[in-house]
C-alpha cells in the first residue's frame, strides 16, 4: 500500500490562503450584517440591557427601550431581588441568581421573559470601569435633594445638597452606597436618577467620544454582545434620545418571603408588568403631536390600607405618558370603589384616562361663579385626582 506524500510547504501555503480569504469573507459578512443597522431598518423599538456589575454580580440592571423614528425612550429598572420562576430550575428565586459574569445570556433571557420583549444588545459595566467612564465623560451632573453625611469605621460618605458635578469615584460612590437609615425606595430612586444622569451625560459628550482614540478607549470599558464599532454606532444613535421625556419605570410587586429570602413578587404573576411594557411600547411609537395624554396632570391618592399602592400606580401611569405630579394618601383608607375626580375641560381626555384603568366611577368637580353657573375648578393643582379603592387590582378597576 503506497502512502500519499504531501509537500508540507504547499500545505502550509494553502492553509494561509484559506485563512486569508476566510478573514475577508468574515469581514465582509460582519460589515453587511451590522446588527444595529438591521435593528434600525426594522423600524421598531430597540431594547438595550445595561448591567452595572460589582464582584461579578449585578449591582443595578436596566433595560433602555428606544424608538428611533420618534426619538422617544423609556427605562425599566430590574431589581436584583425580583422573584421569578427561573426557567432552568423551575422554582422561584431572585432573578439575578442565575447571573454569570462571563455569559449573561441566561440572565438576559429571564429579563426578556419578565418583560415580554426581545433584547437586542447588552452592555455590562464593572464598578471599576464605571469610574473610568465617568471621568472620561468629565463627570456626571447630579441633583442631590438633601445633604448626605455618614461615617462608619471604614467609610466616609459626604455629599452636599443641590446640583453638583461628581467625578468618577464620587459618582460611583453616590450610585452604590447603602445607609442603615435609608429606606429601600429612596436608595432605588437615587440609583435610578444616577443612571438617567449618566445616560444624559453620555449624550452631551458624544462629540468628544467620536475622537478615534477616545472612542476606542471608551468602548473598551464595556463588555457587550456586539463589537466595538457597533458600540460606537449605537452611542451615535442614542444621542437622539429625547431625554427630557424619558421616564424610569420599576418592576413592582409584593414583598414576600420565599425559601428564606425576601423577594419582590410581580403582581398577577407578572401579567401586569407585560401589560405595562406593551403600553410603554405603544406610547414610544406614537407621534408626539398626537400624544394627547401628556396634557393631563394627575394626582393619585391611596384610599386603601395597602401601603405603596399609589406610588405603584403612578409608575405605570407615567409609562402611558400621563404626568403624575402628586402621590399621597386619601382622607380615609376604606374606599370600596375607585373614583376619578376630574377638572379638565376636555371630556375625551378624561374618557381615555378612565378607559386605561377601566374605571366608570367618574365625578366632575366644579366651582360656582358669581352668577351661580358651573365653572371649571381652575384653582385645583391637577386635572385629575384618582382615588384608589379596594376594587383596584393594581392595573384595572374590577368592581364596576
Beta strands, then each sheet from edge to edge (+ up, - down):
strand 1: 46-54
strand 2: 57-67
strand 3: 72-77
strand 4: 82-86
strand 5: 91-94
strand 6: 121-126
strand 7: 140-144
strand 8: 148-151
strand 9: 156-159
strand 10: 162-166
strand 11: 223-224
strand 12: 247-250
strand 13: 253-258
strand 14: 261-266
strand 15: 297-302
strand 16: 323-329
strand 17: 339-342
strand 18: 362-364
strand 19: 366-368
strand 20: 374-376
strand 21: 384-388
sheet 1: 11+ 6- 1- 2+ 3- 12-
sheet 2: 5+ 4- 14- 13+
sheet 3: 7+ 10-
sheet 4: 8+ 9-
sheet 5: 16+ 15+ 21+ 17- 18-
sheet 6: 19+ 20-
end
